[in-house]
Amino acid sequence: MEYDEAKELIVAGLTKKLKSKSKFYFKDLAKILDMKPRLAKKFINQMVQEEVLEYWSSGSTSLYGLPGTGKQAAAEHED
């Protein structure tokens, strides 16, 4: 699988699920790509670097989502 194909799968998969949740575990993204986590990691890391995906961590949990989605994004823009 090439990067562009992986990016399309992730964006389409997350967009479909946005109504129910906005942040996803790494294993959810690897499942969308139908890859083992070790193989999916390079694609997902590249998407975070290119700001296609957003990385969020609470300190104990790491989640990924599309930039500008979810409650956290709305709260960050409040002044």
C-alpha positions as a Markdown table, in Angstrom:
| # | Residue | x | y | z |
|---|---|---|---|---|
| 1 | Met | 0.0 | 0.0 | 0.0 |
| 2 | Glu | 1.2 | 3.5 | -0.8 |
| 3 | Tyr | 1.0 | 6.6 | 1.4 |
| 4 | Asp | -1.7 | 8.3 | -0.7 |
| 5 | Glu | -3.9 | 5.3 | -0.6 |
| 6 | Ala | -3.5 | 4.9 | 3.2 |
| 7 | Lys | -4.3 | 8.6 | 3.6 |
| 8 | Glu | -7.5 | 8.3 | 1.6 |
| 9 | Leu | -8.6 | 5.3 | 3.6 |
| 10 | Ile | -7.9 | 7.0 | 7.0 |
| 11 | Val | -9.6 | 10.3 | 6.1 |
| 12 | Ala | -12.7 | 8.4 | 4.6 |
| 13 | Gly | -12.9 | 6.0 | 7.5 |
| 14 | Leu | -12.7 | 8.7 | 10.2 |
| 15 | Thr | -15.1 | 11.1 | 8.4 |
| 16 | Lys | -17.7 | 8.3 | 8.4 |
| 17 | Lys | -17.3 | 7.8 | 12.1 |
| 18 | Leu | -17.3 | 11.5 | 13.1 |
| 19 | Lys | -20.9 | 11.5 | 14.2 |
| 20 | Ser | -20.2 | 9.0 | 17.0 |
| 21 | Lys | -16.7 | 10.1 | 18.0 |
| 22 | Ser | -13.8 | 12.3 | 17.0 |
| 23 | Lys | -10.7 | 10.7 | 18.5 |
| 24 | Phe | -9.5 | 7.2 | 17.8 |
| 25 | Tyr | -6.9 | 4.8 | 19.2 |
| 26 | Phe | -3.9 | 3.8 | 17.1 |
| 27 | Lys | -5.3 | 0.3 | 16.8 |
| 28 | Asp | -8.4 | 1.7 | 15.2 |
| 29 | Leu | -6.4 | 3.4 | 12.5 |
| 30 | Ala | -4.3 | 0.3 | 11.9 |
| 31 | Lys | -7.6 | -1.7 | 11.5 |
| 32 | Ile | -8.9 | 0.8 | 8.9 |
| 33 | Leu | -5.6 | 0.3 | 7.0 |
| 34 | Asp | -5.9 | -3.5 | 7.5 |
| 35 | Met | -2.3 | -3.5 | 8.6 |
| 36 | Lys | -0.3 | -4.7 | 11.6 |
| 37 | Pro | 0.5 | -1.8 | 13.9 |
| 38 | Arg | 4.2 | -1.8 | 13.1 |
| 39 | Leu | 3.5 | -1.3 | 9.4 |
| 40 | Ala | 0.8 | 1.2 | 9.9 |
| 41 | Lys | 2.9 | 3.3 | 12.2 |
| 42 | Lys | 5.0 | 4.9 | 9.4 |
| 43 | Phe | 1.9 | 6.0 | 7.5 |
| 44 | Ile | 0.1 | 7.4 | 10.6 |
| 45 | Asn | 3.2 | 9.2 | 11.8 |
| 46 | Gln | 3.6 | 10.8 | 8.4 |
| 47 | Met | 0.0 | 11.9 | 8.4 |
| 48 | Val | 0.5 | 13.6 | 11.8 |
| 49 | Gln | 3.6 | 15.4 | 10.5 |
| 50 | Glu | 1.6 | 16.6 | 7.4 |
| 51 | Glu | -1.2 | 17.6 | 9.7 |
| 52 | Val | -3.7 | 15.3 | 8.0 |
| 53 | Leu | -4.2 | 13.7 | 11.5 |
| 54 | Glu | -3.9 | 15.3 | 14.9 |
| 55 | Tyr | -2.2 | 13.6 | 17.8 |
| 56 | Trp | -3.7 | 14.1 | 21.3 |
| 57 | Ser | -2.5 | 12.7 | 24.6 |
| 58 | Ser | -3.9 | 12.9 | 28.1 |
| 59 | Gly | -0.6 | 11.6 | 29.5 |
| 60 | Ser | -1.9 | 8.0 | 29.8 |
| 61 | Thr | -3.9 | 7.7 | 26.6 |
| 62 | Ser | -2.9 | 8.6 | 23.1 |
| 63 | Leu | -5.5 | 9.3 | 20.5 |
| 64 | Tyr | -5.7 | 10.5 | 16.9 |
| 65 | Gly | -8.3 | 12.5 | 15.0 |
| 66 | Leu | -8.9 | 14.8 | 12.1 |
| 67 | Pro | -7.7 | 18.4 | 12.9 |
| 68 | Gly | -10.4 | 20.7 | 14.1 |
| 69 | Thr | -12.9 | 18.1 | 15.2 |
| 70 | Gly | -14.4 | 17.1 | 18.5 |
| 71 | Lys | -15.1 | 18.8 | 21.8 |
| 72 | Gln | -11.4 | 19.5 | 22.6 |
| 73 | Ala | -11.0 | 21.5 | 19.4 |
| 74 | Ala | -14.0 | 23.7 | 20.2 |
| 75 | Ala | -12.7 | 24.3 | 23.8 |
| 76 | Glu | -9.3 | 25.4 | 22.5 |
| 77 | His | -10.9 | 28.2 | 20.5 |
| 78 | Glu | -12.7 | 29.7 | 23.5 |
| 79 | Asp | -11.2 | 32.8 | 25.0 |
